[in-house]
Amino acid sequence: MHKYKQLLVWQKSRSLTKEVYSISKDFPRVEDFNLTSQIRRASTSIMLNISEGAGRFSNPDFARFLTIASGSANEVGCASVIAFDQGYIAESTLNSLENQVEEILKMLFKLRKSLLKTS
């Protein structure tokens, strides 16, 4: 069992989620049950899957949850592009989100790889 709050990837996911919530509060009301909800759920899903996996008793099980977290990170990246295309966020915001997502994906990949190597 791992302490998820000590994992740098979880901490970075938390920062991403804070930014996503801050940015998406300015999305149009028509997006409340669409893009706003989707990007928020995807960002929180990264954190939640890391924490759930960390609570599992085997490294392969933890690795499976990191795979799911990676899918959610990609979803945040895609939703960010949609938000940019709709004019809801600036290009600099899109770049910031994409950079954070890329960093998180790399960290998830490395952590997953190390977990599977030791199992």
Steps between C-alpha positions, in 0.01 A plus 500: 500500500629845405438843650343677205537853640878454498504409131617794288271391217198524733613846616536616138158355420358696791650822358357420158157441652514834682585675174228317308239602757620860495499523121174316442301721738509759221361265234154596372204372704389293201810284561417424866382147422731448205857621469526654848382181666710277275833677545447525876409133531799399288745705706367369830506148359878520466538572872234250602647214301850564631368500856282194448784308340736599779263334743516166321709218635686406184718690260321366189169620644649845569642504146153431357362808674790708368399391149149628566647826637698535175179473300346774712807720450464461124133591536596825676737577214231440239238700692751785523531504122121512469487790748763683296322430171179642647680814617455424869872504582801683360782324317732561796252322728475212255880473491519501879240225531663292225843533665361389835317207343814393314706512818239299691481241222877453506497462877213251489682296236822490701323412824297228328815358342682492834205330670483227239877449509491428876198268495 
